[in-house]
Amino acid sequence: MESAQVRHEVYRIVVQGQLDREWSEWLEGLTITRVSSGETILSGPLADQAALHGVLIKIRDLGLPLLALERLAPVRAQESNRDIPTEEEEGAG
């Protein structure tokens, strides 16, 4: 009998301010991309709405203004460890 594959929604969250990549684990493993405009992009899969709300609460607690939140696409659970490309990655170097 096959088990149903768990799907995670992929989000892209933009905040004003710069976060170091060391914050990734605390922010549910989201990929952190700093851009030259002084913004930080958090991207990646989250298990459910509760996880999304948890990340948003942490962003609020850090005092970072939320600029954008976008749901990108669902991914299967076993695919969730791969990097999620963002349009702004060219500015992160």
C-alpha positions as CSV (number, residue, x, y, z in Angstrom):
1,M,0.0,0.0,0.0
2,E,1.4,3.4,-1.0
3,S,1.5,6.2,1.5
4,A,0.3,9.6,0.4
5,Q,3.2,12.0,-0.4
6,V,3.4,14.9,1.9
7,R,3.5,18.3,0.1
8,H,5.0,21.5,1.5
9,E,4.2,24.9,0.2
10,V,7.2,27.0,-0.9
11,Y,7.3,30.6,0.3
12,R,9.3,33.7,-0.5
13,I,9.4,36.3,2.2
14,V,11.0,39.7,1.8
15,V,12.0,41.7,4.9
16,Q,13.7,45.1,5.2
17,G,17.1,44.6,6.8
18,Q,20.0,42.2,6.6
19,L,20.0,38.8,8.2
20,D,23.0,36.5,8.2
21,R,22.7,33.0,6.9
22,E,23.2,31.7,10.5
23,W,19.6,32.6,11.2
24,S,18.3,29.9,8.8
25,E,17.9,27.1,11.3
26,W,16.0,29.3,13.7
27,L,13.8,30.4,10.8
28,E,12.6,26.8,9.9
29,G,15.5,26.1,7.6
30,L,14.6,28.8,5.1
31,T,17.3,29.9,2.6
32,I,18.5,33.4,3.4
33,T,19.6,35.6,0.6
34,R,20.8,39.2,1.3
35,V,20.4,41.7,-1.5
36,S,22.2,44.9,-2.1
37,S,19.0,47.0,-1.6
38,G,19.2,46.3,2.2
39,E,16.6,43.6,2.0
40,T,16.7,39.9,2.9
41,I,14.8,37.2,1.1
42,L,13.8,34.1,3.0
43,S,12.7,31.2,0.7
44,G,11.9,27.6,0.9
45,P,9.3,25.0,1.9
46,L,7.3,25.1,5.1
47,A,5.4,22.2,6.5
48,D,2.1,24.0,7.1
49,Q,0.4,27.3,7.9
50,A,1.5,27.0,11.6
51,A,5.1,26.9,10.5
52,L,4.5,30.0,8.3
53,H,2.9,31.9,11.1
54,G,5.8,30.9,13.4
55,V,8.3,32.4,10.9
56,L,6.2,35.6,10.7
57,I,6.2,35.9,14.4
58,K,10.0,35.5,14.6
59,I,10.3,38.2,11.9
60,R,8.1,40.5,14.0
61,D,10.1,39.7,17.1
62,L,13.3,40.7,15.3
63,G,11.7,44.0,14.4
64,L,12.1,43.5,10.7
65,P,9.5,45.2,8.5
66,L,7.7,42.6,6.3
67,L,7.8,43.8,2.7
68,A,6.4,40.8,0.8
69,L,5.1,37.3,1.2
70,E,4.5,35.0,-1.8
71,R,3.5,31.4,-2.0
72,L,5.5,29.9,-4.9
73,A,4.7,26.3,-5.5
74,P,4.2,23.0,-3.6
75,V,7.0,20.5,-3.5
76,R,7.1,16.9,-2.3
77,A,8.6,16.3,1.1
78,Q,11.7,14.4,-0.3
79,E,12.4,17.4,-2.6
80,S,12.3,20.0,0.2
81,N,16.1,19.8,0.9
82,R,17.1,21.1,-2.5
83,D,17.9,24.8,-3.0
84,I,15.0,27.0,-4.1
85,P,16.2,29.5,-6.7
86,T,15.2,33.2,-6.3
87,E,15.3,36.0,-8.9
88,E,17.4,38.1,-6.5
89,E,20.3,35.6,-6.0
90,E,22.5,37.5,-8.4
91,G,22.6,40.4,-5.9
92,A,23.7,38.2,-3.1
93,G,27.4,37.9,-4.2
